[in-house]
Structure formats: C-alpha cells, structure tokens
C-alpha cells in the first residue's frame, strides 16, 4: 500500500494527487487486518471527547503511515431521527452540541496526525427516513429548524477551521424546492459560503448515488454542482460516468454555460486550503 501511494504521489511532483479514503470506523471501514477496526462514532462518543480524540488520532496515524492524505470524516450529522437507515451510529449523538464538540475533537486529532479532513454531510443527513444511496431523501424542515439543529455542528466546524465539507444528496424544500443540496446554489453558496462564511473546499458526495442518478445525468449533475458552489466532485465507481462528467464540464466551460467563476473555483479553493493549512500539506516521497 505504501508503494502504491508513493507512486501515485509521484505522478505530478508539482501538485501531487490527494489520496483519499472514506474511513470512519464502525460500518464505514475500508481496510482489512492488520488495520484496526474502530467502533462507530456514537459508541466512542459515549466515553467523552478525550476518547473521540484518541480514536481519531489513532485512525489517522494508521492512514498516514500508508500515505493517505485525506479522510472523509468526521460525520457532522445529528442523529435526530431514529428511523434513519444510513446515519444512525455513524453520528456522534442526537444532540447538536455534543456532535459539534466530538467532531471538532476528531478533526483536530486527525489534523495533528498529518491528515486533511472532510466533515459531512452538509447541511445535514441525520433527519432522513431514506438512504441517499438508494433514493432522494427529503427533509421537510424550516430554515429556522435547520439553523437550530442541523447547522449547529457545521457552524462550529467552520469556526474551528475545518478545511473541507461534503454535501448531502438531500432535498430541503424550505430552502430549495427543486434541487438537493449538492446541486443547490441557495444551499452551497447562500448558506454555506455566505451565511456561515466557509472558505474551504466544498466536496460533493458520490454523484453516482441514486439520489442523483435517478434524476440527473452524470454530466448535468457535475455542471450543476460546480455552478451551485462545489469545488470537488466525487465519482467513485464507473469510469464511463466519470468521463461523461469531465466532458460535460469541459463543454460547459468552453461555451460559457458554466460560469467562469465556477470553472476557476476548484483551483482557487485548493490554493486556499493548502495555504491555510501548511502543517498538513500533502506528503510526497518523490525525490
């Protein structure tokens, strides 16, 4: 594994690729033995924030040892709906302040071990009754309701300097009745950028999940997400869908269908990210 990540980093010595993993512990565990299979977030949080920091730090050190740069964690969702089929014990708590404290402890411990972090899933996936891997969830909650619960951990994480946030493939009709957060400018630009003042990188969740693919072609989703405010798009399974998305973004940029600020935003976002976090710069063993 170390040899593989070293070779990948050496593909571009000026801007080494980021090697990322979705690795939270509990159900979201990607690496077999001898890597430690840590408990889910809720179980760890029951022992307090020192335990959360210790586990996050240990997990990050294992990942750093094999050359991983970025982990798609911590989960900032509030587990407010017991019927939620996809978040559950991945969330630290059903109380927003507890989630905020634990997530910030995990973020800081991960950063201290040398990894970049990505909190998720903005503006909140904890109150859904369906799984966005399988269909498009809807949260029927007012803006005031979102601000009082779902947004609390994200607001705290932004204030603490978290460098990246992942979007939720969830529809919030009170904010945007037509598009899920991943594709919604009122949510990504209006709430996250302007209202919360987030200056880091906005990353989509996997655009091959059914919450997106049941309603949008890969290229359309990619262009819409960038136009909404995203900097980084995830396509995690099929090369043909990734290629279709790249082609669509290139066409949209060439024709002006994708606004110039959206087409330039990814490189600017990553420059801000790296400039603001020199202690966790991407590692490279290239000589």
N, C-alpha and C positions, 0 to 999 in steps of 0.2 A: 504493500500500500504506500509506504514512504517513497519507494522508487517511482511509482505511478504519479503521485502528486508532484514530485520533483520534476519529472519530465513535463508534466502539464504546465507548471510554473515557468519552465524554460521555453515554452512556445513563443512568448513575447517578453523579452527581458526588460523592455521599457515600461510595459504595463502588464505585469503577469496576471493571468486569469485568476479570478476568485474561485476557489474550490469550496462549495457549499454543501451542507447536509441538513436534512430535516430530522432532528435527533433531540427529542425532549425527555426521554425516559418513559416508563410505563408502556402504553400501547404504541407510541411512536419511537421505536428503537430500531436502528438500521444496521448495526454492526454485531456480528456474532462473537462468541467467545474467542479470544480472551478479553474482549472489551466488557466492561461492567454493565449489567442491565439494571439501571437505577429505577427506583419506584416512581410512580406517577406524581405529578406536581402536588395534587391535593394531599397525598399521604405524607410527602416531605414537609409541606407547609404546616401540617398538624404539629410538628416539632419546633416550629418557630423559624424566624428569618435567619438565625445563625445556621440552622440545618439546611435551609434553602441555599445559602451562600456556599456552604461546604460541598453540597452535592453538585451545584452548578460549576464550581471551580474544579472539582474532580473530573466531571464530564468534559469540561473544556480542555483540561490538561491532556486527557486521553486523545481528544480530537487534534489538538495542536501537535502532539507527538507524531502523528501520521501526515501532517501537512495540510490539514483542513484550515481554511481561513474564516469561514462564516457559518454560523449555525442559525437556522430558522427557529429561534426561541429567544426570549420566553413568551409563553402564552399570556396575553393581557385581557383575555375574555373573562367576564364574570359569569360563573355557573349559576345563573338565576333561574333557569328552567330545568327542573329535574327530569323532564321528558326529552331533553336534548340528546340526540343519538350520537353526536360526533365530538362534543367538547367534554362534558362530564368531568372526570377526574384529571383531565389534561389542564383544567383551570386550577389555580391555587385555592380558590374559595368562592363562595356565593356572596361575599361581602366586598364591595369595590375597594375599600381602603386596605383590606388585607391583601387583595390581589396586587394593588399598587406597591405596597411595601415589599412583598415577596418578589415580584417581578423586577423591581429596581435592585434588590439584593442579588438576584440571579444575574442581571445584566452587569452589575459592577464586578462580580466574581468572575464572570466569563471574560470581560474585558481585561481584568488583571492577569488572566492566564494567556492572553495574547490573541483572543478571537474577537471578530466582529459579531454583532448580534442583530437579530431582526425580530422585533415584537410583532405579535399578531393577535386577532385578525380585525383590522380597523374597518368600521367603528364599533365592532362587537359582534360576536357569533354565539354568545352564551345563551340567548333567549330564543333560539330557534327550536322548532319541533321536527325539522327535517335536516338532512345531511346534504351540504352543497356539493359533495362528490357525486350525488345521485340526482338531485333536482335543485331548483332555485328556492331557497327559503325566503320567507317574508317576516319581517318584524314590524308589527303594527304598533308603533310607539311614537309619541310626540317628540318634537325636538327637545322640549324640556325634560321629558322622561329619559331620553338618551343622555342628555347632559348630566343628569342626576345619578346615573348608574353606569352605563356602558363606557362613557367617555372619561370617567374618573381615572382609571389606570393609565389610559393613553395620555391624558393631560399631564399626569405626574411623570410618566416616562419621557415625554417630550421635554419637560422642565429639567429632567435629570441628564439629558444629553444623549438619549438613545439614538444610534446613527441610522437605523433603518426600521421601517414599519411595513408590514404586509397587509394587503387589503382583504376584505371579506367579499365573497360572492353571495351577498345577501341584499335583498331589496328592502329599502326603508321608505315606504310611500310618503311619509310626512316630510321627507327631505327631497326625495326624487322619486316620483311615482312611476317612472318609465324604465330606469336603469339600475342595476345593482351597484354597490359601492365601487367595485373595481372599474366600472365604466362611467362613473358619475362625476362630472365636474363639480356640481354643488357639494358633494361629499369630500372628494380628494383635494380640490383646490379651495372650495368655500369653507369647509370646516377644518380640515387637517392643516392646510397651508396658512390660510388667513386667520381663522378663529383661534386655532391652537398654536400657530406660529412655528410649525415644524419646518426645519431647514435641511433635514437629512434626506435620505433616499426612500422613495416610495416604491415598493415592490408588489407586483400582483401575486395573488395565489396562482396555482397552476391553472392556466387558461384552457386546459383540456378536461376540466371537471364539467359534469353535466349541467351544473347551474349556468354555465356559459355556453357550452356547445349545443345544448338543446334550443338555444335562442339566437346564437350568433355564429357565423363562420369564423375560422381562425384569424383570417386577415382583418375582417371587420372588427373583431374583438381587440386585436392588437392595436389597430389605429385608434379605436375609441378609448382604450385605456391610456395610451400616451396623451391623447387630447384631453382626457379628464385630469391628468396630472401625474400619472405614473412615470417612473424613471426606468424601471427594470421589469421585464416581462418573463414569466416562467412558462415554458413548455417542457413538460417532464417525461413524455412518453414517445410520441410519434414524430419521426423526422419529417414526414410529409406535411404535417400540420405546422411544424416549426418553419419549414421552408416557405409554406404559403403565407405565414405571418410576416416573415422577413421581406418577401416580395411585395406584400401589400403595403408595408411601411415605406419601403423604398419608392414605390409608385406614388403613394400619398405625399411623400416629401418632395418628389420631383415635380408633381403637378400643383403643389400648394394646397392640396386637400387636407394635409396635416400641417397645422400652423407651424411657422418657423421656430417659435419658442418651444413647442413640444418636441420638434426634431432635434433641437440643440440641448434640451434639458438633461438627458441622461449623462452626457459627459460633464456638464456643469455640476450636476448632483454628485457624481463620484469625486470630482475635484474637491467640492466642499467637504465631503465625507472623509476623504483621506487627509486633507489639510487640517480638519478639526480633530483628528484622532491619530496623531503621529505615533503614539505609544502602541497602537495596534495596527501598524501598517502591514500590508501583505508581505508575507515572508517569501523569500526565494533563495534556493540553494545554488543558483546558476553562478558560474564563475566566468 
